[in-house]
Every structure is written in structure tokens, then in C-alpha cells.
Amino acid sequence: MKDWKQRNVETRNALKIFQQLTPLPGNLLSSGSLLASPSPSAIEAARFASGRPLDSFKECRRLMCFGTGESERMGSCSGVVEGTCQWNVRSRDDWVQRSDVGLDEQEALYDMGIEAEEYFGDYESKDDGRNDGFDSDEGVQPDDVLRMEFNTPDEARSFYNNYSRLKGFSTRQGRKVINSAGDIVRYTFVCNRQGYREKKWLEMANRKREHKIVTRCGCLAEMRIKRKDGSGKWYVSRFVDEHNHELASGKFVDYLRSHRRISEVEIAQMTTLREVGISIPKIYESFAAQAGGFNLLTFTKQDMYNEVRRQRGIQNGDVSATIRYLEGVSRVDNRMFWRYKMGSENNLCDLFWSDGHSQFDYAIFGDVLAFDATYGRNKYNLPVVVFSGVNHHNQTCVFGCAMVSCETQESYIWVLQQFLKCMEGKAPKAVITDGDTSMRNAIRHVFPETHHRLCAWHLLRNATSNICDSRFTQLFRHCMLADMEVDEFEAQWEAMLDECGVREVEWVKDLYRKKTAWATAYIRGRFFAGIRTTSRCESLHAKLGRFVESRYGVLEFVTNFQRCIDFLRDNEDELEFRSWYGTPVLQTEFVELEKNGWTKYTREMFWRFREALKRCVRIHICGCNENAEGEVYVVQKYRRPEKKWEVWRQNVGNKFSCTCLRMESFGLPCVHILAVLVRLDYTVIPRTLVLRRWSKTAKFHYGLNCTGNETQEQTSTYRSRLGAFAQLCTRLGRVACMSDEDFKYYSHKVLSDTICLEIKNGLRPPEDVGVAAEEQRVKDPISVRTKGTGRLSQASASTGKKRRKCSNCGRVGHRRTRCPNRAGQEGGQPCVGMNKRVRGTQVVQEDAPSNNPEAVSLGDL
């Protein structure tokens, strides 16, 4: 503190020498002609007068709002600029004639002195909160302000706001007076703390949020301007400079409302970063790093959030903006498909969309479809249904997405119908879900020929929660996943019922009635691409959580969902490269078959093929029966003579099949077929054993005239154009950033042109959206509560605090261990026990012996 005071004294001595060398009028500050930096002669005079180095003296400068962009507006109302605002011109001319130094140098000397006074005044502020220099002869006096004139009200607003920054308060626009002709003839600009908060907001009884801090204290400071007859200018008719509150010090001024602003360039940069999923706090840190520190930013994180809210407000509705976005995407991707359904009040109920690349993938890999609903991905709490499958790299690929307002059978039927229409009527061969009743009925209605399989993981979880017997879960898992015949399955099922004693349990009976949807013995021979659970859907939902947040609206969800899909497709391109590049290290004795497998299968599928090729040496061929159609080979596993399989080979078409049906179920030859190929000295895998969807050329075989290829070409063309244009923008940026003037000009020019193109391509609403469009637009969806919503999302007013009941008498207010009835039964002495909590369920453990029938154990839950 002493160091600052010493430097303050040195600076004041330097300023006194300035005034002795070049006497300046006290009203020069009111002209607003403050320069961004002092002239060289002024700096040299300051250095000589103070005896301090140049770098130390620069600490006296303070960056005020007269800098970038504001100095021009301030200068327009200055007396120095001719024909704009004439006040105190005579004193200015007298001062120029007396001085031997140029006008620019005089202004620079005085500006530097005022900045130093205001800067160090923060450390020697008076009790009333005013900074040194504001009420001195060198500051702006009320009489000087009353003699000012402005061309427009905006100039007056800018002057008063800049003045308030020097003083340490914030401003806002007050009342406006309109004459009989409808013209505004008077403006009032007041202190931001003028007036009082209305009592109805302070006395609100059913208030849910905490009161905001009261900032209105009835301050009377204001500046009033009126229109001057004839000239069209505006003059100051009233100026009150007295405040009834403490003024802000220098480091707090930047937090005042009227002194915080985000430029258009910063808004554009923030929007671009948000589009790639970067959060507001991270963007704020990025801006601070560019500016050189958080204290140099002219806005706060809350201002950024307010700007995002403002952008959402001008979109004319979240759903309307989403529809415009999809229309803009369809101009680039002519295969883009989207449909929506509205409710009775034009609110969005259901939405489905799928781009051209997803439709192209479904045409090749759409034989197996998996979908599941996920929750908490948008602010409306609409369940999101993602349709996915498996591509030739055994990687999850997305076919489409839907948002539904309710998980009813009608909603799922509408979504599946739109999905079938989008895919040109091609239904999947197999569908995997978690067993939801509405989903199951909708699949049976829309895809009657499709085999519906239940998720194995959900079945095991339900078995654990419904039966609560680990032995039953173990036996049930074996019955569900083991590769066995139907007779063997039935025998093991009966043995499990007798051992666990669950024959009369209704859930087990219902599970047995659905055995064709989950038992491997009944599913063998149906192609499911190796999918037995919806874990791929859960994994996809986890990846989706990296791109979307629960506070996102429909537009933000759709755009970020497309980013998630692009991320998955980029991984697919990488896998394509790795399957093409290089050759593997051979690890089996069957070199020719292993090499041929690498040339035909993708890398992930080749690894599975090679593992089967390694295990085929454990298969022994017991015999061979020849007939007119081909041969039948009987094989058995090493040291497993009781288990035998039969492999058929047909002469016509050189087709192979096995009783294990692995080729039909998964699409790769089993170890039994590979053992026969080795026996017959095959060096090339027969074409009938290479499923096209697992091959490297899976997408190349899908026709040369496929519209999916056109979509890929359009996407490639778009990326090529984007890369070329980015290089041009980089070249422009290098030269445009060399000067501040060029940077401002080209930044605003590029931004304005970008806005025009966004409006042209439907990515931004036009400025002249009429009332008719407002009435006909699709309204935003209503927030819903679904079965997947957790307890934390419930409204606090709708659900009260759940009180504990006694398990002995059923009354509220005490527990069983403190029950009066129990205490009376045991001689009036309450039972003393200890409590435990296991996963949210209270388990009472007593000091009494374990034969107590009232005790609750984990096995009873």
C-alpha cells in the first residue's frame, strides 16, 4: 500500500509539471477527445519530470471505454470535431492560440494526466466513494454538461455511459416523452440505481427462488436531453450529478451492467465454439487467454449465458429453428429425411430424422436393428430413441433418431412407420430391444415378419430383482445363452424349476412363454450379427452424452447429435484405412487360408476368423457319407466323443452348412466347417462362406448407381470446398490482423456476409419474420415426465417429503425398534438396535438372536 501511495505522489508531481509547462483548460476532458496513447513528447516530459523509467510510468495509463470502437462515438460529440457538438469553442481556440505545442500533443498530455489521476484515485478514495479528480477543476462540471449538444440520442447515451464509467456508476435509459405527433422529444438517462423495487415482488408469498440483491435505492442522478427546435440537435436540459450511494472503485467498474458488452466478433467466435460442444466456462477461459487476463475482458460468463438465451429467443421458437436447420441440411444432402407430428395446440409431439449416409448404411447393414430409449438428453425431458446397427467393422452405426413425447404404443408405431418410409419399405430381419411392452407391440404391428429378440442383460437383471436367488440366476443364464438343442433346453429348464422351487412364480411363467425371444436353442439359425444385448445402445448413449447435455433444446440436440454421428463415421474411415494398410503376421499353420481371410474380411472380422482357424485343429472328422448331392462329414471335438456335429457340403454351388448353425447366426464359418476345409486342402475360402456385410468390399458391392454414393460424393465435395475456403480465410486473417482498422473492418464484413448466407440457406431466421409465420409455426414441446425419469427431476411442490412408517404398527413418526406396542410387549422397555443401509434399503440388525421372525435380512428383500 505504501508503494502505491509513493507512486501516486510521484505521478501527481509529474502532472503538476505538465500543467506548468502546458497550461490546459479544465473543461477539455468534457470534450471527450481522449487519445488511446500519449505522444512521444508527453512521455519524455513525464519521464524527465518524475525521474522514473518509461515502463514504470506506463502503469499510470488506464484502459477505459474510450478505446476500441467507443472513441469514435465519443469523438463525434466533441467540440474538437467541427460541426458536431459546439460548446466552449472559444476557450478551446484561445488555448490553441496560446500554446506553442500541437493540439494532438496537448490532448495527449492532458489525457495521460487524467488517466493517472483516475487510476491512482482508487487507492486514495474518500469516504463518499468518489474518485480523486472528478470534482476538481480538471473534471467535468455540471455547467459544462448543460452546454453540450448532440446529433442523436445515441451520442448522448454514449457520452453519459462513458462519463458514468469515469465516475464509478452504471446507467440505463429512463422515461421518454412523446408529443402529439408521435415523435420522441425528450430522453432521460438515469443512474442504474434510480427508483425502488416494487413491493409485490418483495411480498410474494409463493416464491420459489431466493430474492435477488436489492440495487434500487432511489438515486436521483440523471441527464435529460430535449430536441432543439429547427436544428434537429439535442441539448442537455437537466443534469444531476449527486448520488445517494457509494460509487464503485476502479476494479469494480467493469462489473457494472452498462459497462459490460460482447462484440459481434466475440459472439460469432463463441457461437462457433459452442457448435463443437465447448462449454461456456471453457470459452470464457479461451477469451481470457486471448485478451491476456480475466481482468481485461469486457464481459462476464453470465453475459455469455444471456447472449445464448437471446439467440434462442430470436429463433422464433426452438422447433421452428430446428426445422429450418433440417431444411438447410437438405440443401446439401438431398436424401435428408425428417418428419414431425404436432399436438392439439401445435406443440411438437414426435420428431424423426435420418440423413443420406444413415440410409445408405441401412441399405447394407440393416438386417439387424437395435433401438432403445434414453432419457435426460434435452431440457424438455423427451425420450430419445436411437436406431442403430453393426457395420462391417463390427462397429455401431446409426440409422436414424427420434424424439417422442410419450412412450406409448401409438408413438412408437408412428416412429417405426416413418423409419420404414425413410428406408423405402425395407424392414429389418431381426430387432433387439429391452422388452418394453409398447415397443414390442409396435414392432409386431409395423414389422410383422421381423424376429424380435429380448436383451439378455435386462433379462438377467429382472431375474435377479424378481427371484432374488443367485442359483436361479446362474441356471437361467446357462439356459438362455448355452448352445444346445431344444430337447436339452426343455430338460434343463424343468430341472431348474424343481431345484429353485419357482414353478408357480408368475414372472417365471411369463418368461417361459417368451422363450422364442431369448433362448439360444430357439433362436439358432436366425442372423443377429452376434448381438445378444442392447449394450451397443447403452454404449452409444454414453458416447452421445459427451456431445449433448440435459439443458439442450431441440435444435442444440439435433446439431450435436449429428456431430456425434460424424465422430462415429470418422472412426469408421480410420478402420477402413487400417484394414487396407499392411499385412498381418501369420499365426496359424494354414497359411493360405489365413492370407485369403485377410484379403476378404475387414480387420476386426479377420481376427475372429483367425481365432476359429486356430481352434479347428481340435476338431476330429469321424466319418464321411457321400451321396448324389454332396458329402456329409461327422465331426467331434477333441476328447468330447459324446458331442458330434454334421457338416454338409453341396456339389452345386459349393455350399457348406453345419448343425451348429453358427454361419447362419453370425455370418462367419464355424470351426467344424474350417476343419472340413482343411481336410479337403482348400487354399481359398469359398465365396458362399464370406458374408458380404463382413467383407472389405461391403459398400462397394452395393451398386454403382446407389444414391448413397451420390451422398458420399456430395459430402466429399463439401469437405473439399471447406478445406480450400479455410485456407483462403487463413490467408486473409494473416494480413487483416496486421492493423486494428483492417481487423475491425474485415471482421464485421465477414460476419455480415456469413449472416446473409445463413439466412439464405435456412440456418438462421430472417429479420422480418411476420406475425403470420409466428401464428403458424410449430410450438416448442411441453416438458414431460417419463418412466425413465429419476426422482431428482420431480417437482418439489408435487411430492412432499416421505416420512418413515413403523413396520410394526404402521404409524408415522417412529421406527419399529422404538414402537410403543413392541415396548409394551417386552415389559415396557424399548428395543435397542442398530441400523444399516444397503443400497438405499434399510436393513435392521438387532442385538437379539437371529431367530427373531421380525428381523429383515438381505435374502428377504
Summary of the structure (lengths in Angstrom):
residues: 861
radius of gyration: 39.3
end to end distance: 68.2
largest distance: 124.1
contacts: 2466
relative contact order: 0.06
helix: 48%
strand: 14%
